[in-house]
Amino acid sequence: QVQLVESGGGLVQAGGSLRLSCVPSRRLFTFSAMHWYRQAPGKERELVATITSGGSTNYANSVKDRFTISRDNAKNTVYLQMNSLKPEDTAVYYCYAVGARWGQGTQVTVSS
């Protein structure tokens, strides 16, 4: 089963930025779409952003115009650039693709 490894999380003040990375154990171009999810304490996991193999993107309303998902097939990496972070963005962030195993995620904590 394909594994996904996320990195790049951390502690940041409100208004700051972070860039998350996700590296799959299979070549990125073989996936039709890659997704970023997040799960805050006591809440269900929610879809944050999606990018297709053709480069089309889609975002949750709560992160639109602040987050940018991208993919670099040469580096076999999917990114989530997060700007203007808010305390409500605090969560564990996971990348996902159909057929892959959920990874450990990466913690993002935004202080007010």
Residue frames as a rotation matrix with the C-alpha (Angstrom) as fourth column:
GLN 1
0.576 0.817 0.000 0.00
0.817 -0.576 0.000 0.00
0.000 0.000 -1.000 0.00
VAL 2
0.023 -0.565 0.825 1.22
0.465 -0.724 -0.509 3.49
0.885 0.396 0.246 -0.80
GLN 3
0.165 -0.041 -0.985 2.58
0.961 -0.220 0.170 5.45
-0.223 -0.975 0.003 2.14
LEU 4
0.474 0.058 0.879 2.53
0.367 -0.920 -0.137 9.20
0.801 0.387 -0.457 2.54
VAL 5
-0.094 -0.574 -0.813 4.95
0.995 -0.087 -0.053 11.23
-0.040 -0.814 0.579 4.65
GLU 6
0.706 0.410 0.578 3.99
0.418 -0.899 0.128 14.74
0.572 0.151 -0.806 5.71
SER 7
-0.172 -0.750 -0.639 6.33
0.978 -0.206 -0.022 17.38
-0.115 -0.629 0.769 7.10
GLY 8
-0.565 -0.219 0.796 6.64
0.482 -0.870 0.103 21.11
0.670 0.441 0.597 7.63
GLY 9
0.550 0.835 -0.003 4.27
0.452 -0.295 0.842 21.73
0.702 -0.465 -0.540 10.51
GLY 10
-0.599 -0.750 -0.280 5.12
0.646 -0.247 -0.722 23.80
0.472 -0.613 0.633 13.55
LEU 11
0.165 0.569 -0.806 4.13
0.885 -0.446 -0.134 26.62
-0.435 -0.691 -0.577 15.85
VAL 12
-0.674 -0.323 0.665 3.45
0.630 -0.721 0.288 29.98
0.386 0.613 0.689 14.26
GLN 13
-0.696 0.431 -0.574 1.80
0.181 -0.669 -0.721 33.22
-0.695 -0.606 0.388 15.31
ALA 14
0.346 0.901 0.262 -1.47
0.661 -0.035 -0.750 34.33
-0.666 0.432 -0.608 13.79
GLY 15
0.818 -0.007 -0.575 -0.83
-0.354 -0.793 -0.496 35.98
-0.452 0.609 -0.651 10.45
GLY 16
-0.185 -0.982 0.036 2.23
-0.663 0.151 0.733 33.86
-0.726 0.111 -0.679 9.79
SER 17
0.503 0.254 -0.826 2.95
-0.839 0.372 -0.396 31.27
0.207 0.893 0.400 7.11
LEU 18
-0.115 -0.543 0.832 3.97
-0.443 0.777 0.446 27.65
-0.889 -0.317 -0.330 6.84
ARG 19
0.097 0.146 -0.985 4.60
-0.963 0.264 -0.056 25.30
0.252 0.953 0.166 3.93
LEU 20
0.282 0.098 0.954 3.70
-0.495 0.867 0.057 21.66
-0.822 -0.488 0.293 4.32
SER 21
-0.345 -0.435 -0.832 5.20
-0.928 0.292 0.232 18.91
0.141 0.852 -0.505 2.17
CYS 22
0.478 0.491 0.728 3.96
-0.515 0.828 -0.221 15.42
-0.711 -0.270 0.649 1.34
VAL 23
-0.405 -0.657 -0.635 6.04
-0.914 0.301 0.271 12.71
0.013 0.691 -0.723 -0.29
PRO 24
0.711 0.680 0.178 4.33
-0.670 0.732 -0.124 9.52
-0.215 -0.031 0.976 -1.48
SER 25
-0.073 -0.748 0.660 6.10
-0.339 0.641 0.688 6.17
-0.938 -0.174 -0.301 -1.75
ARG 26
0.069 0.137 0.988 4.92
0.845 0.519 -0.131 5.90
-0.531 0.844 -0.080 -5.36
ARG 27
-0.840 -0.446 0.309 5.57
0.543 -0.674 0.501 8.27
-0.015 0.589 0.808 -8.25
LEU 28
-0.586 0.593 -0.552 3.34
0.013 -0.675 -0.738 11.32
-0.810 -0.440 0.387 -7.89
PHE 29
-0.648 0.323 -0.690 2.27
-0.753 -0.409 0.515 11.37
-0.116 0.853 0.509 -11.53
THR 30
-0.862 0.324 -0.391 0.48
0.160 0.904 0.397 8.02
0.482 0.280 -0.830 -11.02
PHE 31
-0.557 0.691 -0.461 -2.11
0.641 0.005 -0.767 9.65
-0.528 -0.723 -0.446 -8.77
SER 32
-0.167 0.581 0.797 -5.14
0.835 -0.346 0.427 11.27
0.524 0.737 -0.427 -10.39
ALA 33
0.451 0.313 0.836 -5.54
-0.133 -0.902 0.410 13.62
0.882 -0.296 -0.365 -7.43
MET 34
-0.512 -0.578 -0.635 -3.84
0.653 0.218 -0.725 14.51
0.558 -0.786 0.266 -4.18
HIS 35
0.500 0.785 0.366 -5.58
0.210 -0.520 0.828 16.00
0.840 -0.337 -0.425 -1.18
TRP 36
-0.824 -0.557 0.106 -4.77
0.024 -0.221 -0.975 17.78
0.566 -0.801 0.195 2.07
TYR 37
0.379 0.887 -0.262 -7.03
0.370 0.114 0.922 17.12
0.848 -0.447 -0.286 5.07
ARG 38
-0.672 -0.557 0.488 -6.90
-0.307 -0.389 -0.868 18.43
0.674 -0.733 0.090 8.61
GLN 39
0.257 0.726 -0.638 -8.30
0.491 0.471 0.733 17.33
0.832 -0.502 -0.235 11.93
ALA 40
-0.329 -0.259 0.908 -8.63
-0.558 -0.723 -0.408 19.61
0.762 -0.641 0.093 14.92
PRO 41
-0.995 -0.067 -0.074 -9.07
0.022 0.577 -0.816 18.23
0.098 -0.814 -0.573 18.46
GLY 42
-0.560 0.828 0.034 -12.61
0.136 0.132 -0.982 17.00
-0.817 -0.545 -0.186 18.99
LYS 43
0.187 0.610 -0.770 -13.56
-0.722 -0.446 -0.529 17.57
-0.666 0.655 0.357 15.35
GLU 44
0.696 0.104 0.710 -13.96
0.327 0.835 -0.443 15.38
-0.639 0.541 0.547 12.29
ARG 45
-0.467 -0.872 0.145 -11.31
0.453 -0.095 0.886 15.26
-0.759 0.480 0.439 9.61
GLU 46
0.627 0.710 -0.322 -12.08
0.125 -0.499 -0.858 17.79
-0.769 0.498 -0.401 6.90
LEU 47
0.221 -0.489 0.844 -10.92
0.972 0.183 -0.149 18.22
-0.081 0.853 0.516 3.32
VAL 48
0.169 -0.283 -0.944 -8.84
0.270 -0.908 0.320 21.35
-0.948 -0.309 -0.077 2.90
ALA 49
0.161 -0.217 -0.963 -7.51
-0.823 -0.568 -0.010 21.28
-0.545 0.794 -0.270 -0.65
THR 50
0.474 0.027 0.880 -7.29
0.349 0.912 -0.216 19.07
-0.808 0.410 0.423 -3.75
ILE 51
-0.019 -0.453 -0.891 -5.05
-0.821 -0.501 0.273 19.10
-0.570 0.737 -0.363 -6.81
THR 52
0.865 0.370 0.339 -5.59
-0.098 0.787 -0.609 16.88
-0.492 0.493 0.718 -9.85
SER 53
0.100 -0.849 0.519 -2.95
0.704 0.429 0.566 15.42
-0.703 0.309 0.641 -12.13
GLY 54
0.175 0.039 0.984 -3.85
0.909 -0.391 -0.147 18.15
0.379 0.919 -0.104 -14.59
GLY 55
-0.794 -0.607 0.036 -3.22
0.524 -0.713 -0.467 20.87
0.309 -0.352 0.884 -12.03
SER 56
-0.012 0.852 0.524 -6.80
-0.059 -0.524 0.850 21.83
0.998 -0.021 0.056 -11.25
THR 57
-0.911 -0.340 -0.233 -7.29
0.230 0.049 -0.972 22.88
0.342 -0.939 0.034 -7.64
ASN 58
0.196 0.966 0.171 -10.16
0.106 -0.194 0.975 23.15
0.975 -0.173 -0.140 -5.20
TYR 59
-0.837 -0.540 0.085 -10.29
0.041 -0.217 -0.975 24.57
0.545 -0.813 0.204 -1.67
ALA 60
-0.123 0.745 -0.656 -12.51
0.990 0.142 -0.025 24.58
0.074 -0.652 -0.755 1.37
ASN 61
0.540 0.417 0.732 -14.21
0.433 -0.883 0.184 27.95
0.722 0.218 -0.657 1.78
SER 62
0.958 -0.102 -0.268 -12.45
0.220 -0.338 0.915 28.44
-0.184 -0.936 -0.301 5.12
VAL 63
0.143 -0.987 -0.076 -8.98
0.435 -0.006 0.900 28.46
-0.889 -0.162 0.429 3.48
LYS 64
0.434 0.068 0.898 -9.71
0.898 -0.112 -0.425 29.90
0.071 0.991 -0.110 0.04
ASP 65
0.724 -0.244 0.645 -7.42
0.075 -0.902 -0.425 32.81
0.685 0.356 -0.635 -0.86
ARG 66
0.626 -0.555 0.548 -5.06
-0.767 -0.311 0.561 31.90
-0.140 -0.772 -0.620 2.01
PHE 67
0.099 -0.544 0.833 -3.85
-0.177 0.814 0.553 28.39
-0.979 -0.203 -0.016 1.18
THR 68
0.385 -0.044 -0.922 -2.31
-0.922 -0.046 -0.383 27.14
-0.026 0.998 -0.058 -2.06
ILE 69
0.481 -0.212 0.851 -1.87
-0.034 0.965 0.259 23.50
-0.876 -0.154 0.457 -3.02
SER 70
0.450 -0.401 -0.798 0.75
-0.893 -0.206 -0.400 22.60
-0.004 0.893 -0.450 -5.61
ARG 71
0.800 -0.226 0.556 2.61
0.110 0.966 0.235 19.56
-0.590 -0.127 0.798 -6.90
ASP 72
0.224 -0.814 -0.536 6.13
-0.953 -0.297 0.054 19.07
-0.204 0.499 -0.843 -8.22
ASN 73
0.974 0.219 -0.054 6.32
-0.226 0.940 -0.256 15.79
-0.005 0.262 0.965 -10.09
ALA 74
0.362 -0.914 -0.185 10.09
-0.189 0.123 -0.974 16.12
0.913 0.388 -0.128 -10.50
LYS 75
-0.589 -0.550 0.592 10.53
-0.658 -0.098 -0.746 16.29
0.468 -0.830 -0.304 -6.73
ASN 76
-0.397 0.526 -0.752 7.69
0.329 0.847 0.418 13.83
0.857 -0.082 -0.509 -6.15
THR 77
-0.816 0.042 -0.577 6.19
0.549 -0.259 -0.795 16.22
-0.183 -0.965 0.189 -3.61
VAL 78
0.118 0.873 0.473 2.86
0.650 -0.428 0.628 17.88
0.750 0.234 -0.618 -2.94
TYR 79
-0.878 -0.467 -0.108 2.86
0.410 -0.615 -0.674 21.18
0.248 -0.636 0.731 -1.06
LEU 80
0.400 0.916 0.001 0.38
0.825 -0.361 0.434 23.21
0.398 -0.173 -0.901 0.93
GLN 81
-0.747 -0.584 0.319 1.41
0.431 -0.790 -0.436 26.84
0.507 -0.188 0.841 1.28
MET 82
0.282 0.845 -0.454 -0.51
0.914 -0.092 0.395 28.36
0.292 -0.526 -0.799 4.17
ASN 83
-0.739 -0.472 0.481 -0.56
0.362 -0.880 -0.308 32.15
0.568 -0.053 0.821 4.56
SER 84
-0.431 0.570 0.700 -2.42
-0.655 -0.731 0.192 34.48
0.621 -0.376 0.688 6.93
LEU 85
-0.515 0.181 -0.838 -2.79
0.373 0.927 -0.029 31.65
0.772 -0.327 -0.545 9.40
LYS 86
0.022 0.642 0.766 -5.49
-0.714 -0.527 0.462 31.87
0.700 -0.557 0.447 12.06
PRO 87
-0.597 -0.219 0.772 -5.82
-0.766 0.441 -0.468 30.09
-0.238 -0.870 -0.431 15.42
GLU 88
0.380 0.837 0.393 -8.72
-0.606 0.547 -0.578 28.09
-0.699 -0.018 0.715 13.94
ASP 89
0.523 -0.299 -0.799 -6.28
-0.695 0.393 -0.602 26.57
0.494 0.870 -0.002 11.44
THR 90
-0.399 -0.677 0.619 -4.69
-0.911 0.372 -0.180 24.66
-0.108 -0.635 -0.765 14.32
ALA 91
0.784 0.607 0.132 -4.93
-0.570 0.787 -0.238 20.95
-0.248 0.111 0.962 13.49
VAL 92
-0.246 -0.756 0.607 -3.04
-0.040 0.633 0.773 17.90
-0.968 0.166 -0.186 12.38
TYR 93
0.344 0.288 -0.894 -2.67
-0.841 -0.328 -0.429 18.08
-0.417 0.900 0.130 8.61
TYR 94
-0.086 -0.268 0.960 -2.64
0.122 0.953 0.277 14.96
-0.989 0.141 -0.050 6.44
CYS 95
-0.380 0.068 -0.922 -2.14
-0.907 -0.222 0.357 14.43
-0.180 0.973 0.146 2.77
TYR 96
-0.123 0.453 0.883 -4.09
-0.095 0.880 -0.464 11.67
-0.988 -0.141 -0.065 1.08
ALA 97
-0.498 0.106 -0.861 -4.63
-0.866 -0.003 0.500 9.88
0.050 0.994 0.093 -2.20
VAL 98
0.625 0.779 0.049 -7.07
-0.778 0.627 -0.048 7.12
-0.069 -0.008 0.998 -3.07
GLY 99
0.796 -0.273 -0.540 -5.48
0.057 0.922 -0.383 3.79
0.603 0.274 0.750 -2.29
ALA 100
-0.261 -0.942 0.211 -2.89
-0.129 -0.182 -0.975 5.22
0.957 -0.282 -0.074 0.07
ARG 101
0.104 0.188 -0.977 -2.50
0.906 0.386 0.171 4.65
0.409 -0.903 -0.130 3.76
TRP 102
0.881 0.206 0.426 -3.07
0.025 -0.919 0.394 7.63
0.473 -0.336 -0.814 6.04
GLY 103
-0.127 -0.991 -0.047 0.22
0.323 0.003 -0.947 8.99
0.938 -0.135 0.319 7.32
GLN 104
-0.350 -0.115 -0.930 1.12
0.936 0.005 -0.353 10.36
0.045 -0.993 0.106 10.74
GLY 105
0.716 0.587 0.378 0.25
0.593 -0.797 0.116 13.87
0.369 0.140 -0.919 9.71
THR 106
-0.528 -0.846 0.067 2.03
0.694 -0.476 -0.541 17.05
0.490 -0.239 0.838 10.73
GLN 107
0.172 0.608 -0.775 0.91
0.953 -0.302 -0.026 19.30
-0.250 -0.734 -0.632 13.58
VAL 108
-0.466 -0.203 0.861 0.17
0.442 -0.896 0.028 22.94
0.766 0.394 0.508 12.85
THR 109
0.114 0.451 -0.885 -0.40
0.980 -0.198 0.025 25.21
-0.164 -0.870 -0.464 15.83
VAL 110
-0.262 -0.101 0.960 -1.33
0.464 -0.885 0.033 28.85
0.846 0.454 0.279 15.37
SER 111
-0.386 0.056 -0.921 -1.11
0.902 -0.188 -0.389 31.07
-0.195 -0.981 0.022 18.44
SER 112
0.554 0.681 0.478 -3.18
0.736 -0.669 0.100 34.22
0.388 0.297 -0.872 18.85
